[in-house]
Amino acid sequence: ADIQEQTLFPYKKVRMQVEEVKGSSLYTSFYGINIIKEKLYQYLRKRMSLIDVVADIRTQDGYILRVLITTFTAKKPNQAKINNYAKHSQIRAIRKAFIKDLTKKAEKQTIGDFAQNVINEDLSNKLLEKGKRIYPLSHVLIRKVKVLKKAKVDVNKLVSDTNAKRDDGNVG
């Protein structure tokens, strides 16, 4: 939201790390994503289960990421009770399904594609559908993505790729 005026997800903060400075250009790599606390508090309510999932995953290009996910239970259709707590076995099943799905998706993607899916909430929507099979969920928030171990970055390759994109007119 600080860089672009019109963004669909102003509550997400993307962290980048500077790899190289050449002239007036900075070459950065992905370093993490956070969401602002107000977004998390927007969904917190009484009488619901809050499920936190922590997964360490590896991407196709060798990055190791720690992904923190928070999800909230919802009422079942035609539910008369005011509370909607999930059983501990259901919470374990949701965590297991989330970690399995995240690991499978990350192994097939590079760090850029994975970060793009997290920012666009494609990954959250797919996890929500997986979790709803076990227990009704209202929202899935990918709260934080941290880079634990970076792959070796070849700065010269990064510079040449960026210059090639500029020549094609793709990057401004």
N, C-alpha and C positions, 0 to 999 in steps of 0.2 A: 504494500500500500504506500510505502514511502517513495518508491521508485515510480510506480504507475498510478495515475489518478483513478482510472476506471479498473478496478479489480473486483472479482467476485468473492475473494477470500481475504478481506482486510485484517482479519484476526490472526493470520498466520505470519510468523516472522521467519524468514529464510536467512540462514547464516552462511556466509561464504568466507573462505580463507584465501588471502592473496598468496599466490605461488611465485609470481615473477612480475617485476616492473620493468617495462621497456619503453623508454620515452614517456609519452603521456598515456600509455596503455597499461592497465592492470590485468593480469591473467589470474583468475580465481578458480577455486574448486569448491565443491559442495562441502559444507561442514555441519549442517544440521537444520532442523525445523522445530520451532516451538509454536504453541498457540498462547494467546493471552489468557489470563486467569478468568476474566469476565465471561469468556465463551464457555468455559467449564462450569462456572457458577450458574450460567443461564439454564443448564439442564438439571442441576442438582435439586432434588425434591426429597421430602420425607417419604417414608414408607415404600422405598424401592431399594433394590440391590444395586450397588455400584461395583462393577467388576473391573479390576485393573489387570492388564496383561503386559508382561515384559518379555520381549523376544530378542535374542541375539541372532542376527541373520547375516548371510554372506551373499554379496551380489556376484553377478557373472564376471565383473572385472576386478574382483579381489577385495573390495571394501567390506569391512565388517561393521555392521550397524547395530545399535541397540534401539529398538522401537518400543515406545511406551504407549499403550492403548487404554482408553477408558470407555466403558460402555455402560448403559443404564437399562434396567429392565422396564417393561411396560405392562399395562394391564392386558389380560387376555380378552378376546371378544366376549361380550355379555357377562363380564366378571362383576359380581356383586360386592366382593370384599374391597376394602379401601386400600389394603396393602398388596404389594406385588413383589414378594421376596422370592428369589430363586433358591432351590436347594443347593447344598454344597456340591453334590455330585453334578448338578447341572452347571454350576460355575466352573468346576474342573473341566467338564466337557467343552464348554465354550472356550476356555483358555487353550485347551489342547487343539481344538479346531482352528482357532485364530493363528496359533504358532505354526501349525502344519501348513495352512494356506499361505501365510506370509513367507515362510521358508521356500515353498514351492514357487511362488511368484518372483521372489527376489533372485533365485538361482538363474532364472531365464532373462533377467533384465540387467542393464548397466545401471550405474549409480544415477545417471541423468534421467533415465526412463523411470526408475523407481521414485525419485524425488518428484518428478512430474506427476506421477499417479497419486502420490501423497498430497501434493498441493491441490490437484484438481478433484480430490475426494473420490476418485474412481475406486481406490483401494478400500476406503471406508464403506462405500456402498456395497462392494462385494463381500466384505466381512460381515456387514449387517445382515445380508441375505443368508450367509452361512450360519450366523448365530441365531437367527429367527427360527431355524429348523429345530433348535434345541429348546429355546425358551423365548417368548416375545421380548424383543429389544426395541427401545425407542431411538437411540442414537449410538453411533460408534464414532469416537473422536480419536484420531491419531494425535496424541498430545505432544509427543516429542520424538524426534529422530536424532540420535547422536552418532557421530562417526567415531568408532573405537579404534579402527586401524585403517589407514588409507593405503590404497594401492600405490605403487611407485608411479609418479606422474612424470611423464616426459614433457618438459616445458617446451622444447623445440617443436615437438609434434603438435602441441596445443597452439603454439604461435602460428605454425604453418596451416593448421586446420582453420583457425580464425581468419587468417588472411585469405584463404581460398573461399570461405563463405562470403567475405566482404566483396571479393571480385565477382562472385555470382550475384550479388545484390541481396542475399538473404539476411545478412547482419548489417545493422546501420551504423 
